[in-house]
Amino acid sequence: MKIAIIGSGYVGLVTGACFSELGNKVICADNDARKINGLKKGLVPIYEPGLEELIVRNARNKRLFFTASIKEAVKSSEIIFIAVGTPPLENGEADLTGIENVAHSIAVNMKGYRLIVEKSTVPVETGDWVKHTITHYIKDKTKFDVASNPEFLREGSAIDDFMHPDRIVIGVESKKARDLLTELYRPFKVPLVITNIKSAELIKHASNAFLATKISFINAVSQICDKVGADVEEVARGMGLDKRIGPSFLKAGIGYGGSCFPKDLDAFVHISEKTGYDFKLLKSVAKVNIEQLSSVLKKIKDSLWIIKGKTIAILGLAFKPNTDDIRNAPALRLVRMLQEEGARIKLYDPQAINKARKVLDKVIFCADAYSTCRSADCLFIATEWDEFKELDFVKIKKLLRRPLIVDGRNLYDPEVLRKLGFSYISIGRKKV
């Protein structure tokens, strides 16, 4: 099938590359000409395991193309996915300027039937506005359909998530749109949830809000565990074995971040308020997430007594492993909180260093985990990268000024580190 992807960010690039891998002819468009020129040369602007190889292979096989012209993308495709960003406004509402601009561009460049599909995460009723915009600006009586097909991609495992989804959700208004999307997704042997557009739009926000709720819930439980001497890892395991609950997203830590959960949660609260419903539960979820990082800062302060003048080594900047995404990363917020206390910060992340350089000042970026630890008063684990699981702690103990580890991801065995002579503090587990 002939497909256009408008927007070549995390979602757009993964979607385009995977659709081309399935044998479709895909053209990815973006208004960032520099990004497009780089992609034509095989330079991928984001880190996602396996993505670069996928893009290079399908571009070489003439199934994947890149353009800075929306007109070209619209002209050459029958199905057009809108995958532009929907960043939050100050009040938490999603900024849909990009969606409107793309809808307008599609309208003035259509020469025949097109199926326009929302792939970006958008508030309910956005489909109505996309349809209204295209109807207003279309030059003639060209027929078109609007549909919703929300993405459920996790950064770090996005390709596998695309190729092996739990379900595929499509919201449609016509038989033609339903038939086209059903045919497009025919290679996938998973449940196909076919519904109306508004329900599809809500499924995405409701899903992310629920997952964020699970994270905040277990983080709140970790606070109680800290106070009474229970182990949140054991509590989570005991909960997760219940099939009604499941183990996913019950990992206590320093809170959720990234481009989806914080933004989508705030947007869902705003959507609810516009309908007249006060979603107090989600407001509490966001509050718990913010407070979790404050409790982590308190753990560091309680361990060091005075933070001013101390050197803190932080391993991990990305909001999760296997990505270079630092948007809303808890580690960045912690860096700024520690700087306000007068700490000297040393940092290392396997992939996110270059992006962090653009947003962090007065910190020391290091080449590896060990140079980060040298002469530090405390080692803090902020992201659970695999390479951090294999550290030589005998060596690290010699490098640190004092053998203190604050583990924001519960990555290590407390007893092992205790026997090595460390003071080890984690989240919701007994201090050793």
C-alpha positions as semicolon CSV with decimal commas, in nm:
position;residue;x (nm);y (nm);z (nm)
1;M;0,000;0,000;0,000
2;K;0,109;0,361;-0,054
3;I;0,150;0,536;0,281
4;A;0,261;0,881;0,394
5;I;0,376;0,960;0,746
6;I;0,364;1,332;0,828
7;G;0,608;1,393;1,113
8;S;0,940;1,212;1,147
9;G;0,991;1,200;1,522
10;Y;0,990;0,895;1,750
11;V;0,647;0,776;1,643
12;G;0,666;0,874;1,277
13;L;1,003;0,717;1,206
14;V;0,925;0,389;1,380
15;T;0,584;0,368;1,213
16;G;0,722;0,447;0,869
17;A;1,015;0,208;0,898
18;C;0,796;-0,078;1,022
19;F;0,527;-0,030;0,759
20;S;0,797;-0,037;0,489
21;E;0,945;-0,352;0,642
22;L;0,603;-0,514;0,586
23;G;0,631;-0,441;0,214
24;N;0,447;-0,112;0,185
25;K;0,577;0,192;-0,003
26;V;0,621;0,461;0,262
27;I;0,719;0,826;0,239
28;C;0,804;1,010;0,562
29;A;0,764;1,387;0,555
30;D;0,889;1,649;0,798
31;N;0,927;2,028;0,781
32;D;1,278;1,999;0,926
33;A;1,481;1,989;0,605
34;R;1,803;1,923;0,793
35;K;1,653;1,612;0,954
36;I;1,522;1,489;0,618
37;N;1,859;1,540;0,448
38;G;2,024;1,342;0,727
39;L;1,770;1,059;0,698
40;K;1,834;1,037;0,324
41;K;2,198;0,973;0,414
42;G;2,107;0,712;0,674
43;L;2,158;0,942;0,973
44;V;1,886;0,868;1,229
45;P;1,823;1,161;1,470
46;I;1,706;0,944;1,761
47;Y;1,838;0,637;1,937
48;E;1,601;0,341;1,921
49;P;1,742;-0,014;1,914
50;G;1,721;-0,160;1,563
51;L;1,572;0,152;1,401
52;E;1,877;0,264;1,205
53;E;1,922;-0,079;1,046
54;L;1,551;-0,091;0,958
55;I;1,560;0,252;0,795
56;V;1,879;0,188;0,598
57;R;1,758;-0,150;0,470
58;N;1,418;-0,032;0,352
59;A;1,555;0,289;0,199
60;R;1,806;0,078;0,006
61;N;1,526;-0,152;-0,112
62;K;1,322;0,148;-0,237
63;R;1,036;0,099;0,007
64;L;1,111;0,394;0,239
65;F;1,156;0,753;0,125
66;F;1,197;1,092;0,293
67;T;1,081;1,437;0,191
68;A;1,049;1,789;0,333
69;S;0,743;1,844;0,110
70;I;0,400;1,756;0,247
71;K;0,267;1,815;-0,105
72;E;0,487;1,534;-0,238
73;A;0,382;1,301;0,044
74;V;0,010;1,369;-0,007
75;K;0,036;1,331;-0,384
76;S;0,206;0,990;-0,370
77;S;-0,006;0,821;-0,100
78;E;-0,358;0,697;-0,037
79;I;-0,329;0,660;0,342
80;I;-0,179;0,956;0,531
81;F;-0,079;0,920;0,896
82;I;-0,045;1,237;1,102
83;A;0,237;1,182;1,353
84;V;0,339;1,536;1,449
85;G;0,404;1,645;1,806
86;T;0,128;1,759;2,041
87;P;0,330;1,930;2,317
88;P;0,160;2,055;2,632
89;L;0,053;2,414;2,677
90;E;0,102;2,585;3,014
91;N;-0,245;2,477;3,131
92;G;-0,178;2,112;3,042
93;E;-0,390;2,116;2,729
94;A;-0,235;1,958;2,418
95;D;-0,110;2,207;2,159
96;L;-0,277;2,096;1,835
97;T;-0,125;2,364;1,615
98;G;0,080;2,106;1,428
99;I;-0,226;1,886;1,369
100;E;-0,423;2,180;1,227
101;N;-0,135;2,289;1,002
102;V;-0,095;1,940;0,861
103;A;-0,472;1,905;0,805
104;H;-0,467;2,233;0,614
105;S;-0,170;2,124;0,402
106;I;-0,335;1,791;0,321
107;A;-0,656;1,968;0,219
108;V;-0,494;2,202;-0,031
109;N;-0,281;1,928;-0,186
110;M;-0,532;1,642;-0,225
111;K;-0,614;1,548;-0,585
112;G;-0,812;1,234;-0,512
113;Y;-0,948;1,023;-0,226
114;R;-0,728;1,008;0,084
115;L;-0,765;0,841;0,422
116;I;-0,622;1,073;0,689
117;V;-0,533;0,887;1,008
118;E;-0,453;1,037;1,347
119;K;-0,143;0,861;1,481
120;S;-0,039;1,137;1,723
121;T;-0,185;1,126;2,072
122;V;-0,470;1,377;2,059
123;P;-0,764;1,479;2,279
124;V;-1,103;1,329;2,208
125;E;-1,292;1,519;1,936
126;T;-0,972;1,608;1,748
127;G;-1,092;1,390;1,461
128;D;-1,395;1,616;1,425
129;W;-1,168;1,920;1,397
130;V;-0,939;1,751;1,144
131;K;-1,243;1,669;0,932
132;H;-1,378;2,023;0,972
133;T;-1,042;2,177;0,874
134;I;-1,000;1,965;0,564
135;T;-1,361;2,028;0,458
136;H;-1,308;2,402;0,497
137;Y;-0,986;2,425;0,293
138;I;-1,036;2,154;0,031
139;K;-1,041;2,299;-0,319
140;D;-1,312;2,081;-0,471
141;K;-1,545;1,797;-0,379
142;T;-1,264;1,544;-0,338
143;K;-1,374;1,267;-0,106
144;F;-1,178;1,174;0,204
145;D;-1,210;0,996;0,535
146;V;-1,064;1,066;0,878
147;A;-0,971;0,785;1,116
148;S;-0,791;0,732;1,446
149;N;-0,517;0,472;1,496
150;P;-0,339;0,547;1,827
151;E;0,012;0,416;1,883
152;F;0,121;0,212;2,184
153;L;0,497;0,219;2,132
154;R;0,739;0,216;2,424
155;E;1,068;0,391;2,365
156;G;1,348;0,137;2,383
157;S;1,128;-0,144;2,247
158;A;0,925;0,045;1,986
159;I;1,000;-0,181;1,689
160;D;0,905;-0,496;1,877
161;D;0,594;-0,321;2,007
162;F;0,493;-0,228;1,652
163;M;0,561;-0,571;1,507
164;H;0,411;-0,767;1,798
165;P;0,132;-0,551;1,944
166;D;-0,116;-0,657;2,212
167;R;-0,396;-0,509;2,002
168;I;-0,454;-0,265;1,719
169;V;-0,711;0,010;1,771
170;I;-0,878;0,184;1,478
171;G;-1,157;0,439;1,495
172;V;-1,346;0,485;1,168
173;E;-1,665;0,640;1,028
174;S;-1,694;0,465;0,691
175;K;-1,672;0,116;0,544
176;K;-1,397;0,230;0,304
177;A;-1,178;0,356;0,589
178;R;-1,243;0,036;0,784
179;D;-1,154;-0,181;0,485
180;L;-0,833;0,008;0,408
181;L;-0,700;-0,009;0,764
182;T;-0,809;-0,370;0,806
183;E;-0,615;-0,459;0,491
184;L;-0,313;-0,259;0,605
185;Y;-0,300;-0,447;0,935
186;R;-0,390;-0,787;0,787
187;P;-0,038;-0,929;0,853
188;F;-0,092;-0,892;1,230
189;K;-0,263;-1,182;1,403
190;V;-0,380;-0,984;1,707
191;P;-0,716;-0,845;1,823
192;L;-0,833;-0,561;1,601
193;V;-1,042;-0,318;1,803
194;I;-1,268;-0,137;1,558
195;T;-1,466;0,146;1,709
196;N;-1,568;0,504;1,644
197;I;-1,310;0,781;1,633
198;K;-1,390;0,933;1,972
199;S;-1,358;0,598;2,149
200;A;-1,024;0,529;1,978
201;E;-0,894;0,870;2,085
202;L;-1,000;0,804;2,445
203;I;-0,846;0,455;2,451
204;K;-0,499;0,604;2,411
205;H;-0,531;0,863;2,688
206;A;-0,709;0,621;2,922
207;S;-0,439;0,357;2,870
208;N;-0,148;0,588;2,949
209;A;-0,330;0,742;3,244
210;F;-0,395;0,398;3,391
211;L;-0,031;0,291;3,353
212;A;0,087;0,614;3,516
213;T;-0,157;0,540;3,798
214;K;0,003;0,198;3,856
215;I;0,348;0,360;3,879
216;S;0,234;0,625;4,125
217;F;0,048;0,364;4,329
218;I;0,353;0,145;4,382
219;N;0,566;0,453;4,454
220;A;0,316;0,556;4,721
221;V;0,334;0,203;4,862
222;S;0,715;0,234;4,867
223;Q;0,679;0,533;5,100
224;I;0,486;0,318;5,347
225;C;0,742;0,038;5,310
226;D;1,017;0,281;5,401
227;K;0,834;0,382;5,717
228;V;0,742;0,036;5,843
229;G;1,040;-0,172;5,724
230;A;0,863;-0,370;5,451
231;D;1,017;-0,448;5,110
232;V;0,834;-0,292;4,816
233;E;0,990;-0,542;4,576
234;E;0,825;-0,828;4,765
235;V;0,498;-0,636;4,795
236;A;0,495;-0,569;4,419
237;R;0,572;-0,932;4,342
238;G;0,290;-1,049;4,565
239;M;0,053;-0,807;4,396
240;G;0,170;-0,876;4,042
241;L;0,110;-1,250;4,061
242;D;-0,261;-1,171;4,086
243;K;-0,378;-1,202;3,724
244;R;-0,622;-0,918;3,778
245;I;-0,331;-0,684;3,853
246;G;-0,025;-0,816;3,668
247;P;0,341;-0,730;3,734
248;S;0,392;-0,461;3,468
249;F;0,443;-0,101;3,586
250;L;0,473;-0,205;3,951
251;K;0,840;-0,112;3,978
252;A;0,906;0,147;4,248
253;G;1,155;0,418;4,161
254;I;1,199;0,791;4,117
255;G;0,880;0,843;3,919
256;Y;0,772;0,835;3,557
257;G;0,895;1,072;3,288
258;G;0,927;1,080;2,912
259;S;0,718;1,243;2,644
260;C;0,398;1,046;2,702
261;F;0,288;0,988;3,061
262;P;0,329;1,342;3,203
263;K;0,186;1,507;2,891
264;D;-0,097;1,262;2,838
265;L;-0,198;1,263;3,202
266;D;-0,222;1,643;3,209
267;A;-0,409;1,642;2,878
268;F;-0,659;1,385;3,005
269;V;-0,723;1,593;3,317
270;H;-0,784;1,895;3,094
271;I;-1,013;1,695;2,864
272;S;-1,211;1,581;3,168
273;E;-1,246;1,935;3,298
274;K;-1,380;2,051;2,961
275;T;-1,652;1,785;2,988
276;G;-1,738;1,901;3,340
277;Y;-1,575;1,610;3,525
278;D;-1,310;1,670;3,793
279;F;-1,069;1,375;3,754
280;K;-0,929;1,398;4,107
281;L;-0,769;1,055;4,085
282;L;-0,537;1,159;3,801
283;K;-0,449;1,483;3,976
284;S;-0,334;1,275;4,272
285;V;-0,133;1,048;4,040
286;A;0,059;1,351;3,911
287;K;0,110;1,483;4,265
288;V;0,251;1,150;4,388
289;N;0,491;1,146;4,094
290;I;0,629;1,490;4,183
291;E;0,652;1,409;4,553
292;Q;0,841;1,086;4,485
293;L;1,143;1,276;4,361
294;S;1,133;1,503;4,665
295;S;1,145;1,198;4,889
296;V;1,448;1,073;4,696
297;L;1,622;1,406;4,749
298;K;1,551;1,371;5,121
299;K;1,721;1,029;5,120
300;I;2,034;1,189;4,977
301;K;2,023;1,475;5,227
302;D;1,969;1,241;5,521
303;S;2,271;1,037;5,412
304;L;2,511;1,326;5,346
305;W;2,380;1,568;5,610
306;I;2,507;1,872;5,418
307;I;2,470;1,866;5,038
308;K;2,632;2,203;4,970
309;G;2,985;2,150;4,842
310;K;2,939;1,774;4,801
311;T;2,995;1,591;4,470
312;I;2,709;1,372;4,352
313;A;2,770;1,116;4,076
314;I;2,457;1,037;3,876
315;L;2,439;0,740;3,640
316;G;2,159;0,771;3,387
317;L;1,990;1,074;3,231
318;A;1,737;0,924;2,989
319;F;1,392;0,875;3,142
320;K;1,427;0,499;3,080
321;P;1,693;0,265;2,939
322;N;1,745;0,198;2,566
323;T;1,655;0,550;2,459
324;D;1,824;0,889;2,441
325;D;1,502;1,070;2,531
326;I;1,542;1,312;2,822
327;R;1,202;1,480;2,796
328;N;1,058;1,509;3,148
329;A;1,334;1,279;3,271
330;P;1,334;1,258;3,653
331;A;1,715;1,261;3,649
332;L;1,722;1,611;3,502
333;R;1,481;1,740;3,763
334;L;1,696;1,582;4,034
335;V;2,009;1,747;3,894
336;R;1,846;2,088;3,921
337;M;1,718;2,017;4,273
338;L;2,067;1,914;4,385
339;Q;2,220;2,221;4,222
340;E;1,981;2,439;4,419
341;E;2,122;2,272;4,732
342;G;2,475;2,365;4,621
343;A;2,594;2,024;4,503
344;R;2,857;1,960;4,237
345;I;2,718;1,717;3,977
346;K;2,896;1,456;3,764
347;L;2,692;1,274;3,500
348;Y;2,704;0,979;3,263
349;D;2,451;0,813;3,034
350;P;2,529;0,567;2,750
351;Q;2,310;0,750;2,495
352;A;2,161;1,072;2,631
353;I;2,478;1,277;2,699
354;N;2,460;1,487;2,382
355;K;2,098;1,587;2,438
356;A;2,167;1,659;2,805
357;R;2,450;1,897;2,713
358;K;2,193;2,123;2,549
359;V;1,978;2,163;2,861
360;L;2,210;2,129;3,162
361;D;2,461;2,388;3,280
362;K;2,743;2,378;3,533
363;V;2,767;1,999;3,545
364;I;3,053;1,762;3,459
365;F;2,979;1,515;3,181
366;C;3,188;1,200;3,204
367;A;3,294;0,935;2,954
368;D;3,193;0,630;3,159
369;A;3,050;0,517;3,491
370;Y;3,385;0,486;3,665
371;S;3,514;0,835;3,586
372;T;3,177;0,965;3,707
373;C;3,231;0,800;4,045
374;R;3,585;0,928;4,097
375;S;3,603;1,149;4,412
376;A;3,223;1,163;4,448
377;D;3,056;1,170;4,790
378;C;2,753;0,976;4,670
379;L;2,660;0,760;4,372
380;F;2,300;0,791;4,255
381;I;2,140;0,548;4,007
382;A;1,879;0,727;3,798
383;T;1,830;0,499;3,493
384;E;1,844;0,120;3,489
385;W;2,074;0,070;3,188
386;D;2,201;-0,286;3,151
387;E;2,564;-0,175;3,173
388;F;2,499;-0,037;3,521
389;K;2,389;-0,383;3,635
390;E;2,739;-0,515;3,563
391;L;2,950;-0,254;3,741
392;D;3,264;-0,353;3,933
393;F;3,173;-0,233;4,283
394;V;3,510;-0,319;4,429
395;K;3,655;-0,067;4,187
396;I;3,376;0,183;4,250
397;K;3,432;0,169;4,625
398;K;3,793;0,273;4,572
399;L;3,687;0,560;4,344
400;L;3,418;0,709;4,568
401;R;3,512;0,947;4,844
402;R;3,268;0,761;5,067
403;P;3,100;0,425;4,999
404;L;2,745;0,558;4,964
405;I;2,498;0,447;4,696
406;V;2,145;0,579;4,662
407;D;1,968;0,353;4,414
408;G;1,668;0,523;4,256
409;R;1,581;0,212;4,053
410;N;1,631;-0,070;4,306
411;L;1,886;-0,218;4,070
412;Y;2,109;-0,401;4,319
413;D;2,098;-0,662;4,593
414;P;2,125;-0,476;4,926
415;E;2,305;-0,763;5,102
416;V;2,570;-0,792;4,831
417;L;2,655;-0,423;4,858
418;R;2,645;-0,433;5,238
419;K;2,903;-0,713;5,239
420;L;3,121;-0,502;5,011
421;G;3,115;-0,226;5,271
422;F;2,867;0,015;5,110
423;S;2,598;0,218;5,275
424;Y;2,314;0,135;5,036
425;I;1,982;0,318;5,021
426;S;1,707;0,222;4,781
427;I;1,335;0,284;4,727
428;G;1,098;0,114;4,969
429;R;1,355;-0,140;5,090
430;K;1,540;-0,168;5,417
431;K;1,846;0,054;5,444
432;V;2,180;-0,132;5,474
